[in-house]
């Protein structure tokens, strides 16, 4: 039998149970932990709300808005035939956009999920490491640019991070307490995480693998099989969609390299000094764990292994599968992100010298100021706001805009709808076939790479000007022949 953790314990007793005596540095004042977690939540909310509507809506976000606004029949058709991934997010966004689709307001849904995960990560750290490690993880998460970015994007990434974190918290509680409430919470959060983003399945697989290493498994493992079976049944439609409804949604993803793997860890930890501190902290945590593992294999040492599996197993699976079918993207693997910060926080909390411990935490927090400022200064993945403004200023009556990629057309129409009254804007077409002869044509693509080739695509026109925006290329073509219909 596994000895269950006490249902109630003081902060000092809890830290002594799940960590070493070195982790008790802040527990002398019982008010310090609620104060710090409150500051972490408040600071996270402030950072994520700041400049929320400044960056341009880009194609993926415009797609989210379009899907959320579809009539129920069309919405159901889209999520069952082409976009089952993120379907739970689209479902939440439907009632949300009924009250407005301004960029800041639409993104606020992601902000709420991004802030809500802060106390959940703290709770996980308190449960399996120490209260101090939980506080460190929450503070590091509050200022992490990788998480800030996807908390300010109208996509499901911050939502899936929250749901996966709740799933792991419930999983740990199920192992310790065997309560029906936590079992139901584990099933619900896991299923919703799957429908928020398919890559949540890789994180849930880490939970299943961890059961093999449970100390004195026996009956406890058999009790955990049932919830995972329920999750598998409820998630089966998504698996069916992936196997039989794949229409090349990820054909644009390239095969990853070791550099991509390195960049993923930079996103999670931060570059430069932060990466070095994170690496040292992880080594310290691993060293302490190995020492404890040699003495005894119990729930505490097992819980640390779960965090390691949560971080590395999904990354390894995605990386290896990408040699067959490329699926490795940093934003997809954000499901592993809380585990990285928890492991770093664990190592920091194990440093014996208080001035070094707190000095490194403060240094990591302060070193986030410059990356956050740089992030705010960027226009976003695609600067459609500037591109549409440029077209509205430069184009005249009778001009034509050609957008061969329909995915690029959605943000254009979004900004046309939100620009108020525009004196003249080019008629939007997807191809030049059969169009009338006009003085100017604007070729718009969601890329800055390659030759525009406007004169080759449309006979009788030559390139007048090429304008580059972030992630967007606008080519102005001018007619130099007599009027006749293009073939």
Buried (B, 14 or more C-beta within 10 A) or exposed (E): EBEEBEEEEEBBEBBBEBBBEBBBBBBEEEEBBEEBBEBBBEBBBEBBBEEBBBBBBBBBBBBBBBBBBBEEEEBEEBBEEBBBBBBBBBBBBBEBBEEEBBBBBBBBBBBBBBBBBBBBBBBBBBBBBBBBBBBBBBBBBBBBBBBBBBBBBBBBBBBBBBBBBBBBBBBBBBBBBBEEEBBBBBBBBBBBBBBBBBBBBBBBBBBBBBBEEBBEEEEBEEEBEEBBEBBBEBBEBBBEBBEEBEEEEEEEBEEBEEEBBEBBBBBBBBBEEBBEBBBBBBEBBBEBBEEBBEEEBBBBBBBBBBBBBBBBBBBEBBBEEBEEEBBBBBBBBBBBBBBBBBBBBBBBBBBEEEEEBBEBBEEBBEBBEEBBEEBBEEBBBBBBBBBBBBBBEBBEEEBBBBBBEEEBBBBBBBBBEEEEEBEEBBEBBEEBEEBEBBBBBBBBBBEEEEEBEBBEBBEBBEBBEEBEBBBBBBBBBBBEEEEEEBE
